[in-house]
Amino acid sequence: MKAISFILSGKTACFRKPDVNQFAYFTYNNIHKPALLGLFGAIIGLGGYTQLNDENIRNKKDKKSLNSGFPEFYEKLQHLKISIIPLVPNGYFSKKIQNFNNGVGYANAFGAKPEERISSYNLQVREQWLENPIWQIMILDDGSSEYEKIKEYLENGKAVFIPYLGKNDHFADIKEVKSIELESPILEDRIYSIFMEKDLKLSKIKPRAENSCFFKEIAPIRLNKQYHFYEFENLIFTNHSIIEGDYLNIYSVNEKNYAFI
């Protein structure tokens, strides 16, 4: 089995959580699969939410049926299997709250009286950003044309749209692109990537000669078909060994196991 591997990094990143916005917008600790598919879609020029919304505006105007499907990038890339490996001790990135003004009128002046609108253009926004995030990303070769196109664009440093990490404030840096050979997993060994908790059972015994590492996060894994909301799973990054579980989407490289989600 083959895959393509690359290093994905940036000065900052923000993968905004949709469930908290009272004091500040918070970010997931790691890039998640829907965000990665969006990044790949940008690289090869697939449409996103904006294009889908524009299409439905035109359909509504022309009295045609609305497109209730996924954005183009997700429709065409959701079949890809991806491995995400945080390249930081314990899998945890430093974060800071950023304070800035949103001076765009439509963001904060809707409904204001004309005489009040100028003063209302400075909405204070607090947003949590990851600092110097870096991951190794691997994409499993499933023989699809989409995989081949992503591989070609990555290897040649091409992109139709600028890839970014969650928002266009955070430019993505892609380097060390290479093809790799995957082998059968090493049973009852640790997983060196993020994996879904439901698939594997972990040993409670601490690893020898190193401190115990266990990071768990409820994070997006796919999009809901009807409303395009995130669907979530418990994701784990740890150095504890695996006792048993489903090894269907686990492969080894250089005698290390990696899970593909």
C-alpha positions as CSV (number, residue, x, y, z in Angstrom):
1,M,0.0,0.0,0.0
2,K,1.2,3.5,-0.8
3,A,0.6,6.9,0.6
4,I,1.9,10.5,0.2
5,S,3.4,12.2,3.3
6,F,4.1,15.9,3.9
7,I,4.8,18.3,6.8
8,L,2.0,20.9,7.4
9,S,2.8,23.8,9.6
10,G,2.2,27.5,10.2
11,K,3.0,30.4,12.4
12,T,-0.6,30.3,13.8
13,A,-3.8,28.4,13.2
14,C,-7.4,28.5,14.3
15,F,-9.9,25.7,13.8
16,R,-12.8,27.4,15.5
17,K,-15.1,25.4,17.8
18,P,-18.8,26.0,16.9
19,D,-20.2,25.5,20.4
20,V,-18.5,28.3,22.4
21,N,-18.6,32.0,21.5
22,Q,-19.6,33.9,24.7
23,F,-16.3,35.2,25.9
24,A,-14.0,34.1,23.1
25,Y,-13.9,31.7,20.1
26,F,-11.8,28.7,21.0
27,T,-9.9,26.4,18.7
28,Y,-9.4,22.6,18.4
29,N,-5.9,21.5,19.4
30,N,-5.3,19.7,16.1
31,I,-6.4,20.1,12.5
32,H,-9.3,17.8,11.9
33,K,-10.3,15.8,8.8
34,P,-13.0,18.2,7.4
35,A,-10.5,21.1,7.7
36,L,-7.9,19.0,5.9
37,L,-10.3,18.1,3.1
38,G,-11.0,21.8,2.7
39,L,-7.3,22.5,2.5
40,F,-6.9,19.8,-0.2
41,G,-9.9,21.2,-2.0
42,A,-8.3,24.6,-2.1
43,I,-5.1,23.2,-3.5
44,I,-6.8,21.5,-6.4
45,G,-9.4,24.2,-6.9
46,L,-12.7,22.5,-5.7
47,G,-15.6,24.7,-4.6
48,G,-16.5,25.2,-1.0
49,Y,-19.4,26.6,1.1
50,T,-19.4,30.0,-0.7
51,Q,-19.8,28.3,-4.1
52,L,-22.6,26.1,-2.9
53,N,-24.4,29.1,-1.3
54,D,-24.0,31.1,-4.6
55,E,-25.4,28.2,-6.6
56,N,-28.4,28.0,-4.3
57,I,-29.0,31.7,-4.6
58,R,-29.1,31.4,-8.4
59,N,-31.3,28.3,-8.2
60,K,-33.8,30.1,-5.9
61,K,-33.8,33.1,-8.2
62,D,-34.4,30.8,-11.2
63,K,-37.0,28.8,-9.3
64,K,-34.9,25.6,-9.5
65,S,-34.4,22.9,-6.9
66,L,-31.8,23.8,-4.3
67,N,-28.6,21.7,-4.1
68,S,-28.9,19.9,-0.8
69,G,-25.6,18.1,-1.2
70,F,-22.2,18.7,0.3
71,P,-19.8,21.4,-0.8
72,E,-17.8,20.2,-3.8
73,F,-14.6,19.7,-1.9
74,Y,-16.3,17.4,0.7
75,E,-18.4,15.6,-1.9
76,K,-15.3,14.6,-3.9
77,L,-12.8,14.1,-1.1
78,Q,-14.6,12.5,1.8
79,H,-13.5,9.0,0.8
80,L,-9.9,9.8,1.4
81,K,-8.2,8.2,4.4
82,I,-5.8,10.5,6.3
83,S,-3.4,10.1,9.2
84,I,-2.6,13.1,11.4
85,I,0.6,13.1,13.5
86,P,1.2,16.1,15.8
87,L,4.9,16.9,15.8
88,V,5.1,18.3,19.3
89,P,5.6,16.6,22.7
90,N,2.4,15.1,24.1
91,G,0.5,16.3,21.1
92,Y,-0.4,19.5,22.7
93,F,0.1,23.0,21.1
94,S,0.5,26.3,22.9
95,K,-2.4,28.6,22.5
96,K,-3.0,32.3,23.1
97,I,-6.1,34.5,23.1
98,Q,-5.8,37.2,20.4
99,N,-7.8,40.5,20.7
100,F,-8.6,42.4,17.6
101,N,-11.3,44.7,16.0
102,N,-13.7,43.6,13.4
103,G,-14.3,46.8,11.5
104,V,-16.5,45.3,8.8
105,G,-19.9,47.1,8.9
106,Y,-22.0,44.1,8.1
107,A,-20.5,42.1,10.9
108,N,-21.6,44.5,13.7
109,A,-23.8,47.3,12.5
110,F,-26.8,45.3,11.3
111,G,-29.9,46.9,12.7
112,A,-28.1,50.0,14.1
113,K,-29.6,53.4,13.5
114,P,-27.8,55.5,10.8
115,E,-26.4,57.9,13.4
116,E,-25.0,55.0,15.4
117,R,-23.4,52.9,12.7
118,I,-20.0,54.6,12.5
119,S,-19.3,54.1,16.2
120,S,-20.6,50.5,16.0
121,Y,-18.0,49.4,13.4
122,N,-15.4,48.3,16.0
123,L,-16.5,45.0,17.3
124,Q,-14.1,43.5,19.8
125,V,-13.2,39.9,18.9
126,R,-11.4,37.4,21.1
127,E,-10.1,34.3,19.4
128,Q,-7.8,31.5,20.6
129,W,-5.0,30.7,18.2
130,L,-2.6,27.8,18.1
131,E,1.1,28.8,18.1
132,N,3.6,27.3,15.7
133,P,1.4,24.2,14.9
134,I,3.1,21.4,12.9
135,W,1.9,18.0,11.8
136,Q,2.9,15.2,9.6
137,I,0.0,14.3,7.3
138,M,-0.3,11.1,5.3
139,I,-2.9,10.4,2.6
140,L,-3.7,6.8,1.7
141,D,-3.5,6.0,-2.0
142,D,-7.0,4.6,-2.8
143,G,-6.4,4.7,-6.6
144,S,-8.8,7.6,-7.1
145,S,-8.3,10.5,-9.5
146,E,-8.7,12.9,-6.6
147,Y,-5.8,11.3,-4.8
148,E,-3.6,11.4,-7.9
149,K,-4.4,15.1,-8.5
150,I,-3.7,16.1,-4.9
151,K,-0.4,14.1,-5.1
152,E,0.6,15.8,-8.3
153,Y,-0.2,19.3,-6.9
154,L,1.7,18.6,-3.6
155,E,4.8,17.2,-5.3
156,N,5.0,20.2,-7.7
157,G,4.2,22.9,-5.1
158,K,1.1,24.0,-7.0
159,A,-2.2,25.3,-5.6
160,V,-5.3,26.9,-7.2
161,F,-6.3,28.7,-4.0
162,I,-4.0,29.6,-1.1
163,P,-4.1,26.9,1.5
164,Y,-4.6,28.1,5.1
165,L,-5.0,26.6,8.6
166,G,-8.7,27.2,9.5
167,K,-9.0,30.9,8.4
168,N,-7.3,33.0,5.8
169,D,-5.3,34.8,8.6
170,H,-3.2,31.6,9.0
171,F,-1.2,30.6,5.9
172,A,-0.2,27.0,5.6
173,D,3.4,25.9,4.9
174,I,3.7,22.5,3.1
175,K,7.1,20.9,2.8
176,E,8.9,17.5,2.7
177,V,6.4,16.0,0.3
178,K,7.3,12.3,-0.5
179,S,5.7,9.0,-1.4
180,I,6.0,6.2,1.2
181,E,5.3,2.5,1.3
182,L,3.0,1.3,4.0
183,E,3.2,-2.2,5.6
184,S,1.0,-4.3,7.8
185,P,0.5,-3.0,11.4
186,I,2.6,-4.2,14.3
187,L,0.0,-5.8,16.6
188,E,-0.1,-4.8,20.3
189,D,2.1,-1.8,19.8
190,R,1.5,1.9,20.1
191,I,-0.1,4.2,17.5
192,Y,2.0,7.2,16.6
193,S,-0.9,9.3,15.1
194,I,-4.3,10.5,16.3
195,F,-6.9,7.7,16.3
196,M,-10.5,7.2,17.2
197,E,-11.0,5.9,20.8
198,K,-13.8,3.5,19.8
199,D,-11.6,1.5,17.5
200,L,-8.8,0.5,19.9
201,K,-8.4,-0.6,23.5
202,L,-5.4,0.9,25.4
203,S,-3.2,-0.6,28.0
204,K,-3.3,1.2,31.4
205,I,0.4,0.3,32.0
206,K,2.7,3.3,31.5
207,P,5.4,2.9,28.8
208,R,8.9,2.1,30.0
209,A,11.7,4.7,29.9
210,E,9.4,7.6,29.1
211,N,6.6,9.6,30.7
212,S,3.0,8.7,30.1
213,C,1.3,10.8,27.4
214,F,-2.4,10.8,26.9
215,F,-4.3,13.5,25.0
216,K,-8.0,13.2,24.3
217,E,-10.2,15.6,22.4
218,I,-13.8,15.5,21.0
219,A,-13.2,16.7,17.5
220,P,-15.0,16.8,14.1
221,I,-14.6,13.6,12.0
222,R,-17.1,14.2,9.2
223,L,-20.0,16.4,8.1
224,N,-23.7,15.8,8.6
225,K,-25.4,15.2,5.3
226,Q,-28.6,17.2,6.0
227,Y,-27.3,20.3,7.7
228,H,-23.5,20.1,7.1
229,F,-22.9,20.3,10.9
230,Y,-19.8,18.6,12.3
231,E,-20.2,15.0,13.5
232,F,-17.7,14.2,16.4
233,E,-15.6,11.4,17.7
234,N,-13.3,11.0,20.7
235,L,-9.8,11.3,19.3
236,I,-6.7,10.2,21.2
237,F,-3.0,10.7,20.9
238,T,-0.9,8.6,23.3
239,N,2.2,6.6,23.9
240,H,0.3,3.8,25.6
241,S,0.3,0.4,23.8
242,I,-2.8,-1.1,22.2
243,I,-4.2,-4.2,23.8
244,E,-6.8,-5.1,21.1
245,G,-9.0,-3.4,18.5
246,D,-9.8,-2.9,14.9
247,Y,-6.6,-2.7,12.8
248,L,-8.4,-2.3,9.5
249,N,-7.1,1.2,8.8
250,I,-3.8,1.0,10.6
251,Y,-0.5,0.7,8.7
252,S,3.2,0.8,9.7
253,V,6.0,2.9,8.3
254,N,9.6,2.3,9.6
255,E,8.2,0.0,12.3
256,K,5.7,2.6,13.6
257,N,1.9,2.3,13.5
258,Y,-0.3,5.0,12.1
259,A,-4.1,5.2,12.0
260,F,-5.9,6.5,9.0
261,I,-9.2,8.2,9.6
